[in-house]
Amino acid sequence: MYQVRLLPHDITFKTDGDDSVLEAALNAGIAFPNRCQVGACAMCLCRKLQGTVRYPLEPMLTEREQEEGWIFACQAMATSDLVLQLD
């Protein structure tokens, strides 16, 4: 199990790494911005400040966006504890 911390609200929830970050947040009753849940609308786009994620498919993010820490929460699966920034 991994812990995910959402800033700036300092909300935490757990994920087993098999669900996407968005699925884990919604399952924990957290109001996480989302719409399409397939990485097309960018509503769930957030910045990863700490930790690592994996994707079942290559995300629709540029290499620079990924280097800057941007993730699609609807597609990303935690592979460690995470700290995310919701703007």
QUIZI-V160557 format. One record per helix or strand. SS is the DSSP state (~ for helix, > for strand). FROM is the first residue (numbers start at 1). TO is the last residue. If there is no record, write none. Layout:
ss=[SS & SS]
from=[FROM & FROM]
to=[TO & TO]
This chain:
ss=[> & > & ~ & > & > & ~ & > & > & >]
from=[2 & 11 & 21 & 45 & 53 & 63 & 70 & 76 & 82]
to=[7 & 15 & 27 & 50 & 55 & 67 & 72 & 78 & 85]
